[in-house]
Structure formats: C-alpha cells, structure tokens
Amino acid sequence: MADYDVIVVGAGNAALAASVSAKTEGAERVLVLEKANRAERGGNTHFSGGLFRFAFDRPEQLRPIVPDAEAEFPGFFDGVQAYNGEDFRGDLMRVTEGRSDPELADILIGKSYETVRWLKEVGEIPMEPALLLGGVRVGNSIKWRKGAVIRALHEGVGLSQHWFETAEKKGIDIRYETGATKLVQDEKGHVAGVVAKGPDGLDTITAKAVVLGCGGFEANMAWRAQYMSRPWDHAKVRGTRHNQGDGLRMALEVGALQWGQWSGCHATPINAEAPPYGDRELTDKTNRLSYVFGVMLNIEGRRFVDEGADVHMYTYAKYGGLILGQPGGIAFQIFDSKVLHLLEERYSTSEPIKADTLEALIGQLNLDRQSAMATLDAYNRAAAQGGPFNPQVKDGLGTKGLVLPKSNWAQKLDRPPFVAYPVTGGITFSFGGLKVDEAARVIGTDWRPISGLYCCGEMVGGLFHYNYPGGTGLTSGAVFGRIAGRSAAKYRG
C-alpha cells in the first residue's frame, strides 16, 4: 500500500490548490512537500500582489466573490466593466504575440471564473477589490481597470496564509524543509512517489500519483545563463530563492517534454536597490510600475521604450526585461509634480532623487547628463499632442516627431519639483515549463502522458511568451492546480 494517495511537491498557490482539490475530490491521504522552512514557506505566492485576472460577463457576478465591496467602496459595481472571455483572450494573445498555447488558453479562460469562485468557497480564500493594482480615482468615485479588479485579501501574504490554514484544516500533511529530489517509477514506468531530502536525510515516499507545483528556475543563476543568456544571470530575483528548477529537472529525468518559451520570463521594474532575492517584509513593494506617467532614461541618457504604449498591466512584465538589458542593467524613471499623486503606493518604500529643475535633477543622476538633457528637451517639445490627459484609459495624449514615441499620457515635464527613481529589472518567474494536457497530465517526449505525474503553476509551459497580462499567473496556478489535484485524486494506474 502506498504511503499517500497524492504527493504535491511545492507549497505556493498552485500546489496548495492542487492539494485541497485532491483532498476534496476523494484522496484521503495528501502530502505537501515544502523545501523551505516554515518561516520562508509559500514560494512566489507570498511575494505576489494577489491579483486574479478572470473572465466575467456582468459586474454582478463579482458579488459572491467580494460581498462587502459596496460597503467598502460605495458604487463599486458601477465602476466595474465586464471582462468576458473574448476580452481575456484578446489581451493574452496580444501581449504574447499570438503564441499562447490555444488549448491551454481555452482552459485557463474558460475555467477562470468558476475557479475563483472555488477559491472563495472551497479554498476559503477571502477576496477584496484590488485598489492598489486596478483602482483609479476619478473625482469621488473609483473606476476599475478591466480584468484587474479582484485580489486575495492582504495580497500574496494573505493568499499564502489562508491556503495553509485551509490545507491544515482539511487534514493535509505538510512537511517543511523537505524537498523532492527524484521521482520514483515502478517497473511499468508509472510515477509512484518521490525521493525526498528532509532534516533526517533521504526518504522514499510512495504515492498513487504525484503533482509537481514547485515553480520555475528563476532563482537558478546557471539555468538563467543557459536558457536566457546575459544579462539574466545577474538579475535580481523578485520572489523566493528556492525556485531552482528542481521539479523541472526531476520531470525531465523521467522523459517529460519541455514546452513554452524557455528563453523568456516574467520580469518587473523594481527598485534598483532591492536585495538579490525577494524581501519577505516588502514582498512586491519594490515594484515600480507607474512609468506610464513619466519617462525612462538609461545611463546613456536615452529613452528606450514607449512608456505609454499601454496600461502598465500589459507592459511591465516585458519592460522589466528591457530595463535589465540596458547598459548597466539600470534606468531612471522621471516624473514632475503633476503626476506624483498618481504614483502607486509602492513608490513610498524608497526615497526618490529630487530637484526644482530638470537640470539639477539630471545633475544628481549617474548617467550621460548632456544626452539626458537633450532627450528631455526633445521630449518636452514633442509632448502633449492630442489628449486630454486621462490616467484611467489610453488617452491618446502622445508625442509628435520623435523616432521613439510616447503614445499615451505624454504630458510635458514642466512642473517642479521633479523626481527620479532608479530601477532595474527583477525576474519573477520563468516561462519555460512542461507540456501538459487538459487533465494536467505531464506529457513525455513520446507525446504520451507520463502515468501518475501531473503539473501546475509556473511549471506549466506554453501559456506565456514575451510578455504577460498582470494577474494571470495566480489564476493559471489555481486553474491548473485544481485540475491537477482532481486528476491525481481520480488516478487509478
């Protein structure tokens, strides 16, 4: 008799969704293996903003998920726009340049709303309106960006905490400081357990099925160099230090098929002074995503992206990498006083460089000052064409005559004081993963499912390429975690 019905490797959002799903779908004995100690548990989920992007046809469909929203934000439902499946698909395909695996995208989008309901009702994850991430104050009311409306209560910290509480309440075993090092297969090739390394050494733990949900390889400097090349080997890691690609390595050893963009990742503009790995107290508060309201200069004093190409939720995962690719891996976000009230609250976790003139500001920055002033002078001459300025939507307030335009929110930098925030690109998770089918079964290089092996979360390859619509990762983790847990619980060999 196997030691467990289902073993889940990992303890982030996807893995704990899989464990709870397996338990509620009939698996009596479920084990979660968490390589980190209790103080560092939760993977990247702990560091996330807790946002869930999902499809819904009517704002009223959000009421069961956030029943107290109107009390906290009067007129809440009036400020929400429907975000249907075609909206979601359009955003996903647009930012991934049409490369998102269509079968996986169908599952993600089609199951997104019911999964968030399941999180609330079965996972016991409390939700709230995502004011920090998706709310825009317009007079006395709040308008919510399409698709960026709901997050877990208390962001990723709360999401992780509540997942552990639910798992423990349901009688799921959790072993800390215990990481899987190898998949065990029987004589027929079925995955029948894992070899795990814990405080007392190596232990072979058997199970009827195994779910891998232990993240990508973003914290593995050597793998980043191998698959992504420079400068990713020197990138700061925005989340956990424990995502070294262990699950991917184990799966590849038993013949799993690599899938998706192994050279790509989710990256984020972050404070240039952020630590090498995620700070568990600051979590995502090192993010610097309000660049749409200013300009970004590299150390050569040049702009290098269209800061206003789209709302930040559709550009930040790409622009983080572009910042890292600049000389020295650094850039400066520059704003004037007209927009300081629009900067995300996360900017308050560091002190900007300030001055009463642009010349004095540039004089304090470590960049080519002559080139920077020429760039800003040219920008100011070209800016403020069209509009009017509207922070809630792409407003068409652009530049005219620049080789590299700014398409929206292009106000002149003309009202002191002026501020600058030094930023770099921090890696959040790698896009390369494993091929899975509709049941979250891992597919082998023979294009057949590997019996008894399932996968979820950041280990699922193929959904994201080049870029990423903000909030999709947690939804994907929950959708495929729920599927993987259910499939593993039903597996009979």
Protein Blocks (a to p, Z undefined) as FASTA:
>chain_A
ZZbfbdcedjdfklmmmmmmmmmnopabdcdddfbafklgoijmlmmgoiacdddfbfkl
mmmmmmmlmmmmghklmmpccddfklmmmmmmmmnnopacfklmmmmmmmmmmmmmmmmm
mnopacdddfklmpccehjbccddehilbccehijmlmmmmmmmmmmmnopacdehiacf
bdcddfkopacbdcdddfkocaddddfbdcdfebpaklmmklmmmmnopaklmpccfbdf
klnolmmmmmmmnopacedjfkbccdddddfkbcfbdcfklmmmmpccklmmmccddfko
pafbdfklpcfklmmmmmmmmmmmpghiiacddddfklmmmpcfklmmpccdddfbfklm
mmmpccdfklmmmmmmmmmmmgoiaijddfkbcehiacehiabacfbhpacdfbccdddd
ddddddfbdfbdcdddfkopacdfkopacehiacehjllghjaghiacehklmmmmmmmm
mmmmmmmmmpgZZ
